[in-house]
């Protein structure tokens, strides 16, 4: 029997964009509107497994959208959320699981 392979991907991926971009800002100065160009960070690109992407200006905006944490894994066939990935590296997980308990250390 042939085993079916699941298509599991992160719900999204965030990329930090390096550099700055020009932004036109209009301000009221002494009763007159004045426009100036300022440099602002490029921000972030968020990519989704469906092929869509969005630009996000600030980290605060990422937090407001719920995209600042590690993404859940999604089964692309059903759309079901699989699990939240561990915040620990695989190496640290193995070390934690093989570390002797207190009772074993006392013996």
C-alpha positions in Angstrom: 0.0 0.0 0.0 1.4 3.4 -0.9 1.5 6.0 1.9 0.0 9.4 1.1 2.3 12.3 2.0 0.7 15.2 3.8 1.2 18.7 2.4 1.9 20.7 5.6 3.3 24.2 5.5 3.6 27.2 7.9 0.5 29.4 7.9 2.8 32.4 6.9 6.4 33.5 6.7 7.6 37.0 7.6 10.6 38.6 5.9 12.3 41.8 7.2 12.9 44.2 4.3 16.3 45.9 4.6 16.8 49.6 3.8 14.5 52.6 3.7 12.0 54.1 1.4 10.9 57.7 0.7 7.6 58.7 2.3 5.9 62.0 1.5 4.6 63.7 4.7 2.4 66.7 4.8 2.4 68.9 8.0 0.6 72.0 9.1 3.3 74.6 9.9 2.3 78.1 10.8 -1.1 77.7 9.2 0.3 76.4 5.9 0.5 72.9 4.6 4.1 71.9 3.9 5.2 68.6 2.3 8.5 66.9 2.9 10.1 63.6 2.0 11.3 61.5 4.9 13.1 58.1 5.0 11.2 55.3 6.8 12.2 51.6 7.1 10.8 49.4 4.4 9.0 47.2 6.9 8.0 43.5 6.4 6.7 41.2 3.8 4.4 38.4 4.9 4.0 35.4 2.5 1.1 32.9 2.7 1.1 29.4 1.3 -1.8 30.2 -1.0 0.5 32.5 -3.0 -0.7 35.8 -1.5 1.5 38.3 0.2 1.1 41.6 2.1 3.4 44.4 3.0 3.4 45.5 6.7 5.0 48.8 7.7 5.9 48.3 11.4 6.4 45.5 14.0 3.4 46.9 15.9 1.3 46.3 12.8 2.6 42.7 12.7 1.5 42.3 16.3 -1.9 43.8 15.6 -2.4 41.4 12.7 -1.3 38.4 14.9 1.7 37.8 12.7 4.6 38.4 15.2 4.6 34.9 16.8 5.8 31.6 15.3 3.1 30.5 12.8 1.0 27.4 13.1 1.4 24.5 10.7 -1.5 24.0 8.2 -2.6 20.9 6.3 -2.9 22.4 2.8 -5.4 19.6 1.8 -8.0 20.2 4.5 -7.0 23.7 5.9 -6.8 22.2 9.4 -4.3 23.7 11.8 -1.8 20.9 12.8 0.1 22.4 15.8 2.0 25.3 17.0 5.8 24.7 16.4 8.0 24.4 19.5 9.8 27.5 20.6 12.8 25.3 21.4 15.4 23.9 19.0 15.4 20.1 18.4 18.8 19.9 20.1 17.5 21.5 23.3 14.4 19.2 23.2 16.6 16.1 23.1 18.8 17.5 25.9 15.7 18.2 28.0 14.3 14.7 27.5 17.6 12.9 28.2 18.5 15.0 31.3 18.3 12.9 34.5 15.5 13.8 36.9 16.2 14.9 40.4 15.4 11.5 41.8 17.9 9.9 39.5 20.6 12.5 40.4 20.2 11.9 44.1 20.7 8.1 43.8 
